[in-house]
């Protein structure tokens, strides 16, 4: 017997694995080694079986990774109930997705690269579209607005997760490099950078606040379009 990260005992040499068990093991392997070194062969070896047995559940590595990402989205929707106006609904949903990926930041890169498909993805898309329909936007504008929100949220989640996976030593090295790059800029060659050097903040600063500010700005832009304060699109 061997124990996975979830604490459950797994029988050694077992050849028949359920879809959920395969996804558990894939998530563990991704969190331990990242997407670059992940392969179906390595996953099969960690389960004590061969790749062909996994391809009975998933037709390709991409399909498997999308299923892993989809489970994160499904978890983020667990217990969700739409409350408040359309802005509050989208904000709450976005923060839930961010929080869920924050607990397994290595998987945010999987979502950003491979997207997802399945029940979790459908639930998230459905809720955002439903919220946008109550905003007053005409139906023909909703798909474009949804796409902008989806790209923004996915990019912010992946960016924030990327910072959270580096070590403290790597973070300090990055901060020192930032200080040298910004504060040490030649004012003749980089006059704007030299002028704003002491106020420019590093990429990793206040990610949580920036996430909410950028999301709020996108929602405000939608609201302005609905009110007719600015042209649609």
N, C-alpha and C positions, 0 to 999 in steps of 0.2 A: 504493500500500500504506500502511496505517497500523498502528501498534503499540498493542495494548491493554495494560492494567495487568499482565496475565500475561506480557507480553513477546512474545507470539506476533504475527506479522504477519497482518493481515487484508486481503484484497483489497478495494480500494475499488469501490463500485458493485455488489458482489455481491448478487444478489436472492434466492438460495435459501440459507437458513441452517438448520443443524441445531438440534435442541432444545437440545443442550448449549451450542452457541455463543450461542444466544439467552439462556440462563440465565447464561452468563459475562458477557455484555454487560449484562444486567439487574442483576447483582450489582455490577458496576463503577459503573453509573449510580446505584444506590442508595447505594453507599458514598461517591460523590462529592457527591450532592445530597440524599439522604434520601428518605423516603417521601412527604413532603408535596408535593414538586414532581415526583415520578415519575409518568409516564404511558406508556401503550403507544405513543402518538404520538411522544413524546420518544425512547423506546427505538428505535422504527423509524427515526427520523431519524438516530440515532447509528450505526445499521447500514447506512444508505444505502438503505433500502427503505421500503415503506408498511405501515401498520398491518394491512391485510388479510392480508398474508403471515404476520404473527405470529399472527393469529387462527386460522390453520390448525393451529398447534401448541397454542395455549391459547385456550379459549373466552372468557376474560375476564381482566381485570387481576388480580382476586382469585386466580384459578386460577394465573396466572403467579407471583404473589408467594408463594403457598403452595408452589409448586415450588421457588422460590429458597430458602425456609426449610427445605424438606425436604432439600435437598442438604447443608445445614449439618449436619443431624441424621445424614445418611448418612455424612458425613465423620467425625463424632464416633464412629460405630460401626465405622469402618474399623480392623481389627486387634483389635477388642475380643474378649476371652475371659472368660466369667464365672468368677471365682475368689473363694474365701472364702465366708462365710455370706451370708444374704440382705441384712444391713445393709451389708456390704462391697460387695456387688454393686451395690446401689442407689447407694451413696456414690460408688463408682468411676465409674459411668455418669453421675451428675449432674455430677461434676467434669470429665468428658470433654466433656459438652455445654457446660458453662460455659467451658472452655478454648477450644473450637472457636469459639464465638460471640465470645469475647474477642479472637480474631484478626481478626474482622470485626464489630465492635460495632454498626455501623450496621444490620446485618441482624438483630440481636436484637430491635429494635423491630418488624421485619416479622413475626418469629415470634410476638411477644407480641400483635400486632394481628390477624394473619391466620391464626395457627396453621399447620399444615402437613398435607399428605396425600401419601402415597406410601411408597416402600420405607423411607426413613429413619424416618419416623414409626412404621411398623409394627414395625421392629426395636426401637426404643426402648420402645414400649408393650409389646411382647411380653416383653422382658427384665425390665421392672419387674413385670409381672404374674407372670411365672415366679418371680421372686425372692420376691414376696409370698406365693405359694403355698407356698414352702418355709418361710415364717416360722411357720406353724402357724395363721394366720388362717383362719376358716371361709370358704368360697367366697363366701357372700353379703355378707361385709364387704369383700372385696378391691376391687371396683370403686370404692367410696367412698374407701377408703384410697389407691387409685391416683390418683383425681381430686385429692385434697388434695395429694399429692406433686407432681403435674404442675403445679398452680396455683402452689405454692410455688417450685418450681424455675424455672418460666417467669418469675415475678415477680422473683425474685432475679437471674436472668441479665439480664433487661431493665433492671432498676434499676442494676446494676453497669455494664452497657454504656453506659447513658446518661451516667453520670459520666465514663467514659473518653473520650467523644467531645467533651467541652468543652475549650476552650483553657485554657492556664495562666492567662491574664488573667481569663477567666471564672471559673475556679476560685477565684482569689484574691479576686475581687469577692464570690463566694458566701461565702467564709470570713469576710470583713469584715462582710457582712450578717448572718451567723450570730452573730458576736461582739456586734454592736450589738443584735440581737434578744434574745439570751440574757442577756448581761452587763449590758445597759442596761435590763432589765425593771424596772418600778416594783414594789418589794416589797409595797406595800400592795394593788396590784391583782392582781399575780401572785406571791403568796407562795411557792408551791411552786417556780415557775421560779427565783425569786431564791435560794431555799434550795439548789437543786441546780445552779445556773448553772455553777459551775466544774467540775462532773463530767459534765454533759451533753455528748455528743460530736456533731459535725456528721454529717449523713447520709452523707457520703463517706468517713468514717473506718473503716479496718479492714474493708472490705467482704468481703475473702476470708475472714477469720476468722468474721465474722458469718454468711456463707453456710454454712459448715460447721457452725457452732453451731446454727443454726436447722434445718438438715437433720437433724443428729444428734438434736435434740429431738423432731422429728416421728417419726423412726425409733424413738426410745426410747418414745414414746407408743404406737406400734404394739406394741413388745415388751411393754410393761406390760399392754396389752389381751390379748395372747396368754397371758401368765402369770396373768391374772385379777386383776392389781393394781388395775385400774380398769374401770368398765363399758365395753362396746364402744360405738363411735359417739360 
